[in-house]
Amino acid sequence: MSEKSEVFHITSLGMKHQSRGDLDTAYNLYDEAVRLSQKLNDKEAIIVSITHKAKINQINGNFPEAIKEYEIALKLSEELNNMEWVLVRLGQIGNTYQEWGKYDKAEEYYERAINLSRQCRDKSWLATELTNMGVTLQTCGKSIKAIQYYQEAYDIANELKDYEGMALRKCLIGLIYEANDDNQKALECYETVYQIANEHRLNAYIDGLKENISNLKSKL
């Protein structure tokens, strides 16, 4: 077996252990794959294996180490000029800062991901990062600004005919209006989501929305 094949084999073993919940063994395997990849100076393999390490650190709440590893993967992705991988890394770093409660840093990385998505004209990824930004802003109490991001993500989902994406974003907007006691606007959002869900068989939304719509109508 060549050393490059060995890296792939070790990483695959790590993924199997991770899927079984054996994070310690998986982490050690990923670490071994990183060291072998560095020896081979195989940047793509380093990115893959160190990203797996970072994810386990993120799961375990070791956010500083996760950020450090994601940043290494980000730098290498930039060196390879692989913009798709750069976008993924920016989102992962933003998500980690979000989980860590460092919302200013999360906003910084989501903004970078949003800008790069616009440059690359990657509308699907743009909608994802706009939604991530909205969640962070909403968590920080910046609800009005969050709605703007959710609405743009909704409009993109509409353009892409991503009906589940449309339902999700409009539902998030409705939740903000409901939390702020703007029952009329919340009702309009939920009725839009209900219509989308009915037309496109998004059954996960339908039962819960019936109750929400009924409750809101009783308050008007």
N, CA, C and O of each residue as an XYZ file, in Angstrom:
880
protein
N       0.848     -1.196      0.000
C       0.000      0.000      0.000
C       0.885      1.250      0.000
O       1.800      1.364      0.816
N       0.616      2.173     -0.903
C       1.384      3.415     -0.938
C       1.029      4.263      0.270
O      -0.005      4.060      0.906
N       1.909      5.228      0.583
C       1.650      6.088      1.741
C       0.388      6.923      1.532
O      -0.353      7.180      2.481
N       0.143      7.350      0.283
C      -1.066      8.129      0.007
C      -2.317      7.272      0.233
O      -3.305      7.745      0.794
N      -2.270      6.033     -0.199
C      -3.396      5.110      0.040
C      -3.568      4.850      1.527
O      -4.685      4.687      2.016
N      -2.443      4.814      2.244
C      -2.505      4.583      3.687
C      -3.216      5.731      4.386
O      -3.986      5.517      5.323
N      -2.953      6.961      3.923
C      -3.646      8.130      4.494
C      -5.152      7.983      4.325
O      -5.919      8.202      5.262
N      -5.559      7.612      3.127
C      -6.992      7.428      2.841
C      -7.578      6.328      3.721
O      -8.678      6.469      4.255
N      -6.836      5.236      3.867
C      -7.298      4.105      4.678
C      -7.452      4.520      6.147
O      -8.458      4.198      6.779
N      -6.468      5.225      6.682
C      -6.512      5.649      8.088
C      -7.673      6.615      8.327
O      -8.386      6.514      9.325
N      -7.850      7.554      7.391
C      -8.957      8.513      7.515
C     -10.300      7.801      7.461
O     -11.211      8.127      8.222
N     -10.421      6.838      6.573
C     -11.672      6.065      6.468
C     -11.958      5.294      7.750
O     -13.104      5.212      8.190
N     -10.905      4.728      8.350
C     -11.080      4.043      9.633
C     -11.565      5.016     10.705
O     -12.441      4.694     11.507
N     -10.983      6.201     10.700
C     -11.404      7.220     11.656
C     -12.877      7.554     11.508
O     -13.587      7.704     12.502
N     -13.339      7.673     10.263
C     -14.746      7.987     10.010
C     -15.659      6.872     10.503
O     -16.742      7.142     11.022
N     -15.229      5.615     10.345
C     -16.024      4.485     10.837
C     -16.152      4.536     12.354
O     -17.243      4.355     12.895
N     -15.031      4.785     13.045
C     -15.072      4.877     14.505
C     -15.923      6.065     14.956
O     -16.664      5.971     15.935
N     -15.810      7.186     14.231
C     -16.603      8.360     14.595
C     -18.091      8.071     14.452
O     -18.891      8.479     15.294
N     -18.462      7.364     13.381
C     -19.879      7.047     13.160
C     -20.440      6.140     14.257
O     -21.646      6.122     14.506
N     -19.539      5.380     14.915
C     -19.956      4.503     16.007
C     -19.905      5.202     17.365
O     -20.244      4.608     18.389
N     -19.482      6.458     17.368
C     -19.405      7.212     18.612
C     -18.097      7.077     19.351
O     -17.960      7.596     20.459
N     -17.121      6.387     18.762
C     -15.808      6.214     19.393
C     -14.915      7.376     18.954
O     -14.056      7.226     18.086
N     -15.139      8.535     19.574
C     -14.469      9.758     19.129
C     -12.981      9.763     19.448
O     -12.188     10.312     18.683
N     -12.593      9.159     20.565
C     -11.167      9.159     20.939
C     -10.328      8.390     19.914
O      -9.286      8.866     19.463
N     -10.799      7.201     19.559
C     -10.067      6.407     18.559
C     -10.060      7.121     17.217
O      -9.038      7.157     16.531
N     -11.202      7.690     16.845
C     -11.290      8.418     15.578
C     -10.307      9.581     15.556
O      -9.622      9.817     14.561
N     -10.252     10.304     16.675
C      -9.360     11.471     16.743
C      -7.903     11.040     16.564
O      -7.145     11.681     15.836
N      -7.526      9.971     17.220
C      -6.144      9.495     17.115
C      -5.816      9.053     15.689
O      -4.706      9.285     15.210
N      -6.760      8.428     15.018
C      -6.559      8.023     13.633
C      -6.430      9.251     12.722
O      -5.564      9.292     11.848
N      -7.288     10.239     12.931
C      -7.191     11.462     12.127
C      -5.850     12.154     12.361
O      -5.243     12.677     11.426
N      -5.393     12.153     13.610
C      -4.107     12.768     13.926
C      -2.975     12.041     13.199
O      -2.052     12.671     12.682
N      -3.055     10.720     13.167
C      -2.053      9.935     12.433
C      -2.098     10.274     10.940
O      -1.055     10.385     10.295
N      -3.307     10.439     10.396
C      -3.460     10.787      8.986
C      -2.895     12.172      8.691
O      -2.301     12.391      7.635
N      -3.080     13.101      9.618
C      -2.518     14.456      9.439
C      -0.997     14.389      9.367
O      -0.383     14.981      8.480
N      -0.394     13.663     10.308
C       1.071     13.591     10.349
C       1.640     12.937      9.088
O       2.660     13.385      8.563
N       0.993     11.896      8.609
C       1.463     11.225      7.394
C       1.261     12.132      6.167
O       2.103     12.168      5.270
N       0.139     12.861      6.140
C      -0.125     13.787      5.038
C       0.897     14.919      5.005
O       1.338     15.350      3.940
N       1.266     15.395      6.208
C       2.282     16.452      6.287
C       3.626     15.943      5.794
O       4.367     16.665      5.127
N       3.931     14.712      6.121
C       5.179     14.100      5.648
C       5.198     14.044      4.116
O       6.242     14.248      3.495
N       4.041     13.769      3.514
C       3.931     13.687      2.057
C       3.738     15.056      1.409
O       3.776     15.188      0.185
N       3.530     16.075      2.248
C       3.213     17.433      1.769
C       1.995     17.416      0.848
O       1.956     18.108     -0.169
N       1.002     16.608      1.226
C      -0.231     16.473      0.461
C      -1.283     17.396      1.097
O      -1.943     17.032      2.070
N      -1.420     18.584      0.529
C      -2.271     19.598      1.147
C      -3.734     19.172      1.204
O      -4.414     19.413      2.202
N      -4.216     18.546      0.147
C      -5.616     18.115      0.154
C      -5.875     17.098      1.264
O      -6.889     17.176      1.957
N      -4.972     16.160      1.427
C      -5.132     15.143      2.472
C      -5.042     15.770      3.860
O      -5.758     15.366      4.776
N      -4.152     16.767      4.016
C      -4.058     17.467      5.304
C      -5.382     18.142      5.621
O      -5.880     18.056      6.744
N      -5.952     18.820      4.618
C      -7.217     19.530      4.824
C      -8.304     18.566      5.292
O      -9.019     18.846      6.255
N      -8.422     17.439      4.612
C      -9.480     16.465      4.945
C      -9.301     15.933      6.362
O     -10.247     15.920      7.149
N      -8.093     15.495      6.683
C      -7.875     14.854      7.982
C      -7.913     15.855      9.136
O      -8.436     15.550     10.208
N      -7.360     17.046      8.918
C      -7.341     18.015     10.027
C      -8.734     18.598     10.251
O      -9.068     19.010     11.362
N      -9.547     18.632      9.192
C     -10.936     19.079      9.354
C     -11.721     18.074     10.197
O     -12.550     18.463     11.021
N     -11.463     16.797      9.992
C     -12.104     15.776     10.827
C     -11.684     15.943     12.298
O     -12.514     15.838     13.201
N     -10.393     16.203     12.525
C      -9.932     16.454     13.895
C     -10.653     17.645     14.503
O     -11.101     17.602     15.649
N     -10.758     18.711     13.714
C     -11.409     19.931     14.200
C     -12.859     19.664     14.577
O     -13.350     20.180     15.581
N     -13.545     18.854     13.768
C     -14.954     18.571     14.041
C     -15.112     17.845     15.366
O     -16.040     18.130     16.124
N     -14.221     16.916     15.650
C     -14.311     16.207     16.932
C     -14.039     17.160     18.090
O     -14.714     17.093     19.117
N     -13.062     18.043     17.937
C     -12.823     19.039     18.978
C     -14.043     19.942     19.164
O     -14.377     20.320     20.287
N     -14.700     20.281     18.063
C     -15.910     21.098     18.138
C     -17.008     20.346     18.893
O     -17.673     20.916     19.759
N     -17.195     19.072     18.564
C     -18.208     18.253     19.249
C     -17.922     18.181     20.742
O     -18.839     18.234     21.562
N     -16.643     18.058     21.091
C     -16.240     17.928     22.497
C     -16.172     19.257     23.232
O     -15.857     19.293     24.422
N     -16.464     20.349     22.534
C     -16.443     21.662     23.174
C     -15.064     22.255     23.325
O     -14.884     23.245     24.034
N     -14.075     21.652     22.657
C     -12.712     22.199     22.680
C     -12.599     23.196     21.528
O     -11.932     22.938     20.526
N     -13.262     24.337     21.693
C     -13.401     25.288     20.603
C     -12.088     25.947     20.172
O     -11.868     26.117     18.973
N     -11.201     26.324     21.111
C      -9.940     26.941     20.662
C      -9.128     26.037     19.739
O      -8.573     26.501     18.743
N      -9.057     24.740     20.070
C      -8.289     23.819     19.237
C      -9.002     23.584     17.901
O      -8.359     23.469     16.858
N     -10.327     23.515     17.944
C     -11.081     23.351     16.697
C     -10.843     24.522     15.762
O     -10.617     24.333     14.567
N     -10.893     25.739     16.307
C     -10.659     26.928     15.484
C      -9.257     26.892     14.881
O      -9.073     27.182     13.699
N      -8.277     26.536     15.697
C      -6.895     26.465     15.223
C      -6.776     25.503     14.037
O      -6.109     25.809     13.049
N      -7.421     24.350     14.140
C      -7.331     23.345     13.077
C      -8.117     23.769     11.837
O      -7.657     23.575     10.712
N      -9.299     24.347     12.042
C     -10.061     24.845     10.896
C      -9.288     25.949     10.167
O      -9.331     26.037      8.940
N      -8.586     26.785     10.926
C      -7.811     27.871     10.313
C      -6.678     27.317      9.446
O      -6.379     27.863      8.384
N      -6.058     26.240      9.900
C      -5.017     25.592      9.085
C      -5.634     25.084      7.777
O      -5.071     25.279      6.700
N      -6.785     24.439      7.884
C      -7.474     23.926      6.691
C      -7.886     25.069      5.767
O      -7.816     24.940      4.545
N      -8.315     26.184      6.352
C      -8.697     27.356      5.559
C      -7.502     27.900      4.780
O      -7.608     28.177      3.586
N      -6.362     28.053      5.461
C      -5.166     28.583      4.815
C      -4.723     27.691      3.654
O      -4.364     28.185      2.585
N      -4.752     26.391      3.870
C      -4.349     25.460      2.815
C      -5.340     25.494      1.650
O      -4.938     25.405      0.490
N      -6.622     25.620      1.953
C      -7.637     25.711      0.898
C      -7.414     26.957      0.047
O      -7.579     26.931     -1.173
N      -7.034     28.050      0.710
C      -6.728     29.281     -0.023
C      -5.488     29.102     -0.892
O      -5.445     29.584     -2.024
N      -4.485     28.412     -0.366
C      -3.267     28.167     -1.141
C      -3.566     27.324     -2.387
O      -2.937     27.502     -3.430
N      -4.522     26.416     -2.269
C      -4.916     25.589     -3.413
C      -5.887     26.310     -4.342
O      -6.231     25.808     -5.412
N      -6.320     27.488     -3.918
C      -7.290     28.284     -4.681
C      -8.584     27.503     -4.926
O      -9.225     27.632     -5.969
N      -8.945     26.691     -3.930
C     -10.181     25.909     -4.004
C     -11.264     26.687     -3.244
O     -11.418     26.545     -2.031
N     -12.006     27.511     -3.990
C     -12.966     28.410     -3.357
C     -14.117     27.669     -2.682
O     -14.666     28.143     -1.687
N     -14.482     26.513     -3.221
C     -15.536     25.722     -2.579
C     -15.089     25.286     -1.190
O     -15.858     25.361     -0.232
N     -13.852     24.832     -1.085
C     -13.335     24.422      0.223
C     -13.155     25.623      1.142
O     -13.372     25.519      2.349
N     -12.762     26.757      0.582
C     -12.631     27.971      1.399
C     -13.980     28.330      2.007
O     -14.065     28.655      3.191
N     -15.037     28.272      1.195
C     -16.379     28.576      1.700
C     -16.781     27.635      2.830
O     -17.339     28.066      3.839
N     -16.496     26.358      2.656
C     -16.835     25.380      3.694
C     -16.095     25.699      4.985
O     -16.690     25.679      6.062
N     -14.804     25.991      4.884
C     -14.004     26.277      6.080
C     -14.488     27.551      6.778
O     -14.573     27.587      8.006
N     -14.801     28.584      6.013
C     -15.309     29.819      6.622
C     -16.593     29.540      7.395
O     -16.779     30.034      8.507
N     -17.477     28.742      6.796
C     -18.720     28.393      7.488
C     -18.471     27.592      8.747
O     -19.122     27.817      9.767
N     -17.528     26.651      8.685
C     -17.220     25.827      9.864
C     -16.644     26.682     10.995
O     -16.980     26.488     12.163
N     -15.787     27.615     10.640
C     -15.221     28.491     11.678
C     -16.315     29.370     12.268
O     -16.381     29.551     13.484
N     -17.173     29.917     11.412
C     -18.291     30.717     11.914
C     -19.187     29.915     12.843
O     -19.591     30.403     13.899
N     -19.501     28.674     12.447
C     -20.362     27.819     13.279
C     -19.720     27.528     14.637
O     -20.400     27.486     15.663
N     -18.397     27.327     14.624
C     -17.697     27.023     15.879
C     -17.720     28.225     16.811
O     -17.971     28.083     18.008
N     -17.459     29.410     16.264
C     -17.545     30.629     17.094
C     -18.966     30.833     17.604
O     -19.162     31.272     18.737
N     -19.959     30.519     16.776
C     -21.359     30.633     17.196
C     -21.633     29.722     18.388
O     -22.222     30.155     19.378
N     -21.208     28.466     18.296
C     -21.402     27.526     19.405
C     -20.647     27.971     20.647
O     -21.108     27.759     21.769
N     -19.499     28.583     20.450
C     -18.638     29.036     21.539
C     -19.221     30.264     22.232
O     -18.823     30.599     23.348
N     -20.164     30.934     21.573
C     -20.743     32.156     22.129
C     -19.968     33.397     21.780
O     -20.218     34.461     22.345
N     -19.026     33.287     20.856
C     -18.248     34.453     20.402
C     -18.900     34.975     19.123
O     -18.440     34.713     18.012
N     -19.988     35.722     19.320
C     -20.856     36.067     18.203
C     -20.229     37.088     17.256
O     -20.493     37.051     16.054
N     -19.403     37.999     17.774
C     -18.738     38.958     16.893
C     -17.831     38.240     15.899
O     -17.789     38.594     14.721
N     -17.110     37.236     16.377
C     -16.228     36.467     15.491
C     -17.051     35.626     14.516
O     -16.679     35.480     13.352
N     -18.159     35.080     14.987
C     -19.033     34.315     14.091
C     -19.527     35.204     12.955
O     -19.514     34.806     11.790
N     -19.964     36.417     13.308
C     -20.429     37.361     12.286
C     -19.322     37.666     11.282
O     -19.577     37.763     10.081
N     -18.097     37.817     11.774
C     -16.964     38.134     10.900
C     -16.770     37.049      9.833
O     -16.594     37.352      8.653
N     -16.806     35.798     10.260
C     -16.558     34.705      9.313
C     -17.760     34.451      8.408
O     -17.598     34.109      7.237
N     -18.964     34.619      8.949
C     -20.139     34.481      8.085
C     -20.151     35.579      7.020
O     -20.525     35.338      5.872
N     -19.739     36.780      7.411
C     -19.694     37.876      6.441
C     -18.686     37.579      5.334
O     -18.939     37.851      4.160
N     -17.548     37.020      5.718
C     -16.554     36.629      4.711
C     -17.124     35.563      3.775
O     -16.918     35.617      2.563
N     -17.842     34.596      4.346
C     -18.449     33.537      3.531
C     -19.521     34.104      2.605
O     -19.632     33.697      1.448
N     -20.300     35.037      3.119
C     -21.337     35.673      2.298
C     -20.709     36.413      1.117
O     -21.151     36.267     -0.023
N     -19.682     37.203      1.398
C     -19.027     37.977      0.341
C     -18.409     37.067     -0.719
O     -18.518     37.331     -1.916
N     -17.759     35.993     -0.265
C     -17.131     35.072     -1.215
C     -18.193     34.333     -2.028
O     -18.009     34.092     -3.221
N     -19.301     33.976     -1.384
C     -20.394     33.313     -2.110
C     -20.930     34.213     -3.222
O     -21.248     33.749     -4.317
N     -21.024     35.508     -2.920
C     -21.485     36.457     -3.954
C     -20.482     36.512     -5.103
O     -20.860     36.497     -6.275
N     -19.200     36.575     -4.752
C     -18.162     36.636     -5.786
C     -18.184     35.389     -6.664
O     -18.012     35.472     -7.880
N     -18.397     34.229     -6.035
C     -18.402     32.959     -6.769
C     -19.752     32.660     -7.412
O     -19.901     31.693     -8.158
N     -20.734     33.509     -7.108
C     -22.092     33.323     -7.614
C     -22.657     31.956     -7.225
O     -23.356     31.302     -8.000
N     -22.331     31.556     -6.011
C     -22.830     30.292     -5.471
C     -24.066     30.603     -4.627
O     -23.959     30.876     -3.432
N     -25.222     30.559     -5.252
C     -26.443     31.014     -4.579
C     -26.873     30.081     -3.458
O     -27.375     30.531     -2.429
N     -26.678     28.788     -3.654
C     -27.067     27.831     -2.624
C     -26.255     28.064     -1.350
O     -26.809     28.099     -0.251
N     -24.948     28.222     -1.505
C     -24.108     28.460     -0.336
C     -24.389     29.825      0.271
O     -24.351     29.990      1.491
N     -24.672     30.809     -0.586
C     -25.014     32.146     -0.099
C     -26.239     32.086      0.805
O     -26.258     32.705      1.869
N     -27.258     31.345      0.388
C     -28.472     31.227      1.206
C     -28.161     30.595      2.561
O     -28.712     31.001      3.584
N     -27.275     29.600      2.559
C     -26.893     28.939      3.815
C     -26.212     29.921      4.755
O     -26.546     29.985      5.938
N     -25.262     30.684      4.238
C     -24.505     31.595      5.099
C     -25.332     32.801      5.531
O     -25.140     33.321      6.630
N     -26.244     33.248      4.682
C     -27.169     34.306      5.098
C     -28.025     33.831      6.269
O     -28.294     34.589      7.202
N     -28.449     32.567      6.211
C     -29.250     32.002      7.300
C     -28.423     31.875      8.566
O     -28.903     32.190      9.655
N     -27.173     31.412      8.435
C     -26.296     31.324      9.606
C     -26.098     32.691     10.248
O     -26.116     32.825     11.472
N     -25.908     33.707      9.400
C     -25.751     35.067      9.930
C     -27.018     35.503     10.649
O     -26.960     36.118     11.713
N     -28.170     35.178     10.056
C     -29.436     35.538     10.684
C     -29.596     34.915     12.056
O     -30.056     35.569     12.991
N     -29.215     33.641     12.178
C     -29.314     32.950     13.473
C     -28.435     33.646     14.505
O     -28.854     33.853     15.644
N     -27.213     34.007     14.108
C     -26.303     34.680     15.037
C     -26.858     36.025     15.461
O     -26.837     36.358     16.646
N     -27.354     36.803     14.508
C     -27.916     38.119     14.820
C     -29.136     37.984     15.728
O     -29.304     38.754     16.675
N     -29.984     37.002     15.432
C     -31.171     36.771     16.263
C     -30.770     36.406     17.685
O     -31.375     36.882     18.646
N     -29.752     35.563     17.819
C     -29.265     35.159     19.137
C     -28.765     36.361     19.928
O     -28.890     36.410     21.152
N     -28.192     37.336     19.209
C     -27.653     38.545     19.864
C     -28.716     39.604     20.096
O     -28.409     40.687     20.593
N     -29.974     39.308     19.741
C     -31.050     40.275     19.950
C     -31.207     41.276     18.823
O     -31.935     42.259     18.963
N     -30.523     41.036     17.690
C     -30.620     41.953     16.538
C     -31.657     41.397     15.556
O     -31.338     41.022     14.428
N     -32.895     41.359     16.022
C     -33.945     40.646     15.291
C     -34.270     41.279     13.949
O     -34.458     40.571     12.960
N     -34.339     42.605     13.903
C     -34.711     43.276     12.653
C     -33.672     43.005     11.578
O     -34.011     42.737     10.425
N     -32.413     43.078     11.963
C     -31.342     42.799     11.002
C     -31.368     41.330     10.583
O     -31.107     41.000      9.426
N     -31.688     40.450     11.541
C     -31.771     39.019     11.228
C     -32.835     38.759     10.164
O     -32.631     37.944      9.264
N     -33.970     39.452     10.266
C     -35.043     39.275      9.287
C     -34.559     39.605      7.889
O     -34.923     38.928      6.928
N     -33.737     40.646      7.764
C     -33.224     41.031      6.438
C     -32.410     39.901      5.818
O     -32.532     39.625      4.624
N     -31.579     39.246      6.631
C     -30.767     38.135      6.132
C     -31.641     36.926      5.791
O     -31.442     36.281      4.762
N     -32.607     36.626      6.659
C     -33.510     35.509      6.391
C     -34.315     35.757      5.107
O     -34.531     34.843      4.312
N     -34.752     37.002      4.921
C     -35.570     37.311      3.743
C     -34.765     37.143      2.460
O     -35.274     36.619      1.470
N     -33.505     37.588      2.474
C     -32.681     37.409      1.276
C     -32.462     35.920      1.012
O     -32.491     35.483     -0.138
N     -32.243     35.139      2.077
C     -32.078     33.693      1.916
C     -33.365     33.067      1.366
O     -33.316     32.157      0.539
N     -34.511     33.562      1.833
C     -35.803     33.085      1.316
C     -35.938     33.380     -0.170
O     -36.359     32.518     -0.942
N     -35.582     34.598     -0.573
C     -35.701     34.995     -1.980
C     -34.810     34.124     -2.872
O     -35.202     33.751     -3.978
N     -33.614     33.807     -2.383
C     -32.706     32.948     -3.153
C     -33.297     31.537     -3.263
O     -33.282     30.932     -4.335
N     -33.813     31.026     -2.150
C     -34.430     29.696     -2.168
C     -35.595     29.656     -3.156
O     -35.789     28.665     -3.860
N     -36.360     30.732     -3.200
C     -37.468     30.837     -4.153
C     -36.945     30.778     -5.590
O     -37.503     30.085     -6.440
N     -35.880     31.506     -5.838
C     -35.278     31.519     -7.172
C     -34.768     30.131     -7.569
O     -34.855     29.731     -8.729
N     -34.232     29.407     -6.577
C     -33.676     28.075     -6.833
C     -34.736     26.974     -6.777
O     -34.437     25.800     -6.997
N     -35.983     27.370     -6.478
C     -37.075     26.407     -6.298
C     -36.751     25.398     -5.190
O     -37.069     24.212     -5.282
N     -36.111     25.916     -4.149
C     -35.788     25.118     -2.961
C     -36.926     25.343     -1.963
O     -36.851     26.235     -1.118
N     -37.960     24.541     -2.063
C     -39.182     24.804     -1.305
C     -38.993     24.578      0.197
O     -39.559     25.303      1.015
N     -38.211     23.589      0.547
C     -37.940     23.378      1.968
C     -37.136     24.547      2.526
O     -37.365     24.978      3.656
N     -36.180     25.066      1.723
C     -35.422     26.239      2.134
C     -36.308     27.453      2.300
O     -36.118     28.242      3.225
N     -37.278     27.610      1.411
C     -38.234     28.715      1.533
C     -39.024     28.595      2.828
O     -39.180     29.567      3.567
N     -39.524     27.384      3.094
C     -40.331     27.158      4.298
C     -39.525     27.462      5.557
O     -40.025     28.100      6.484
N     -38.283     27.005      5.585
C     -37.436     27.219      6.758
C     -37.228     28.699      7.029
O     -37.417     29.163      8.153
N     -36.833     29.447      5.987
C     -36.515     30.871      6.198
C     -37.748     31.676      6.579
O     -37.681     32.541      7.453
N     -38.878     31.397      5.926
C     -40.088     32.138      6.262
C     -40.567     31.787      7.666
O     -41.120     32.636      8.365
N     -40.357     30.548      8.078
C     -40.714     30.131      9.434
C     -39.854     30.868     10.464
O     -40.359     31.305     11.498
N     -38.561     31.003     10.180
C     -37.663     31.730     11.081
C     -38.091     33.188     11.229
O     -38.033     33.752     12.322
N     -38.517     33.787     10.134
C     -39.009     35.166     10.190
C     -40.275     35.227     11.043
O     -40.432     36.122     11.873
N     -41.166     34.274     10.831
C     -42.393     34.232     11.615
C     -42.139     34.109     13.105
O     -42.820     34.740     13.914
N     -41.164     33.300     13.463
C     -40.830     33.127     14.879
C     -40.362     34.438     15.516
O     -40.678     34.720     16.672
N     -39.608     35.234     14.755
C     -39.175     36.531     15.281
C     -40.373     37.443     15.492
O     -40.505     38.070     16.543
N     -41.246     37.517     14.495
C     -42.434     38.369     14.649
C     -43.286     37.902     15.825
O     -43.789     38.723     16.592
N     -43.451     36.594     15.970
C     -44.257     36.082     17.072
C     -43.629     36.423     18.416
O     -44.332     36.794     19.356
N     -42.300     36.298     18.512
C     -41.602     36.629     19.763
C     -41.746     38.106     20.111
O     -41.734     38.483     21.283
N     -41.881     38.940     19.077
C     -42.028     40.388     19.288
C     -43.497     40.823     19.335
O     -43.801     42.015     19.278
N     -44.413     39.834     19.440
C     -45.851     40.084     19.549
C     -46.442     40.797     18.335
O     -47.477     41.454     18.440
N     -45.787     40.666     17.192
C     -46.369     41.189     15.954
C     -47.133     40.027     15.315
O     -46.670     39.395     14.365
N     -48.317     39.771     15.872
C     -49.048     38.553     15.530
C     -49.546     38.536     14.087
O     -49.632     37.473     13.473
N     -49.872     39.706     13.546
C     -50.367     39.750     12.171
C     -49.275     39.322     11.184
O     -49.521     38.513     10.289
N     -48.079     39.867     11.355
C     -46.980     39.508     10.451
C     -46.546     38.063     10.658
O     -46.196     37.373      9.701
N     -46.569     37.608     11.903
C     -46.231     36.207     12.178
C     -47.229     35.289     11.482
O     -46.850     34.282     10.883
N     -48.512     35.650     11.571
C     -49.558     34.845     10.931
C     -49.350     34.782      9.417
O     -49.485     33.720      8.809
N     -49.022     35.927      8.817
C     -48.789     35.959      7.371
C     -47.638     35.030      6.985
O     -47.709     34.327      5.977
N     -46.581     35.034      7.791
C     -45.434     34.154      7.528
C     -45.839     32.690      7.616
O     -45.525     31.900      6.726
N     -46.534     32.329      8.684
C     -46.911     30.933      8.894
C     -47.891     30.451      7.823
O     -47.836     29.296      7.401
N     -48.778     31.330      7.391
C     -49.714     30.942      6.333
C     -48.975     30.719      5.011
O     -49.337     29.836      4.233
N     -47.941     31.522      4.763
C     -47.117     31.316      3.567
C     -46.403     29.971      3.645
O     -46.363     29.217      2.672
N     -45.840     29.682      4.813
C     -45.141     28.401      4.999
C     -46.126     27.241      4.833
O     -45.799     26.233      4.205
N     -47.322     27.383      5.391
C     -48.331     26.317      5.297
C     -48.703     26.044      3.846
O     -48.867     24.894      3.440
N     -48.835     27.120      3.068
C     -49.163     26.970      1.655
C     -48.041     26.241      0.913
O     -48.296     25.335      0.120
N     -46.793     26.649      1.181
C     -45.638     25.988      0.549
C     -45.604     24.512      0.948
O     -45.400     23.636      0.108
N     -45.806     24.252      2.236
C     -45.733     22.877      2.751
C     -46.812     21.999      2.127
O     -46.566     20.843      1.783
N     -48.009     22.561      1.986
C     -49.108     21.796      1.380
C     -48.839     21.491     -0.091
O     -49.058     20.373     -0.559
N     -48.363     22.503     -0.806
C     -48.156     22.349     -2.248
C     -47.026     21.369     -2.566
O     -47.039     20.701     -3.600
N     -46.042     21.296     -1.655
C     -44.842     20.506     -1.959
C     -44.632     19.354     -0.970
O     -43.541     18.791     -0.875
N     -45.699     19.016     -0.236
C     -45.713     17.835      0.623
C     -44.590     17.855      1.665
O     -43.904     16.857      1.885
N     -44.428     19.004      2.290
C     -43.441     19.128      3.370
C     -44.171     18.848      4.688
O     -44.468     19.761      5.459
N     -44.446     17.588      4.920
C     -45.336     17.198      6.020
C     -44.805     17.573      7.396
O     -45.581     17.749      8.335
N     -43.486     17.697      7.521
C     -42.907     18.020      8.829
C     -43.380     19.377      9.341
O     -43.398     19.611     10.550
N     -43.761     20.271      8.432
C     -44.192     21.608      8.841
C     -45.690     21.697      9.134
O     -46.116     22.560      9.902
N     -46.486     20.826      8.540
C     -47.927     21.060      8.476
C     -48.608     20.995      9.839
O     -49.336     21.921     10.197
N     -48.393     19.926     10.611
C     -49.117     19.765     11.877
C     -48.803     20.892     12.860
O     -49.710     21.460     13.468
N     -47.527     21.212     13.014
C     -47.147     22.276     13.941
C     -47.697     23.625     13.530
O     -48.091     24.424     14.378
N     -47.724     23.884     12.226
C     -48.209     25.172     11.739
C     -49.702     25.352     11.967
O     -50.158     26.465     12.228
N     -50.465     24.273     11.871
C     -51.911     24.369     12.117
C     -52.180     24.964     13.497
O     -53.024     25.845     13.660
N     -51.444     24.461     14.482
C     -51.636     24.948     15.860
C     -51.179     26.389     15.993
O     -51.852     27.200     16.629
N     -50.014     26.721     15.383
C     -49.502     28.098     15.452
C     -50.481     29.071     14.816
O     -50.769     30.128     15.378
N     -50.986     28.716     13.656
C     -51.911     29.602     12.945
C     -53.190     29.792     13.754
O     -53.701     30.907     13.861
N     -53.706     28.709     14.320
C     -54.928     28.792     15.131
C     -54.716     29.686     16.359
O     -55.577     30.502     16.690
N     -53.582     29.533     17.025
C     -53.289     30.349     18.212
C     -53.182     31.826     17.865
O     -53.698     32.686     18.580
N     -52.508     32.107     16.764
C     -52.334     33.509     16.375
C     -53.661     34.154     15.972
O     -53.928     35.308     16.306
N     -54.475     33.405     15.259
C     -55.786     33.955     14.853
C     -56.629     34.301     16.066
O     -57.389     35.269     16.042
N     -56.498     33.514     17.127
C     -57.282     33.775     18.356
C     -56.844     35.042     19.064
O     -57.584     35.599     19.875
N     -55.627     35.500     18.749
C     -55.100     36.715     19.395
C     -55.411     37.982     18.626
O     -55.218     39.083     19.143
N     -55.885     37.847     17.414
C     -56.157     39.023     16.569
C     -57.573     39.551     16.765
O     -57.958     40.532     16.130
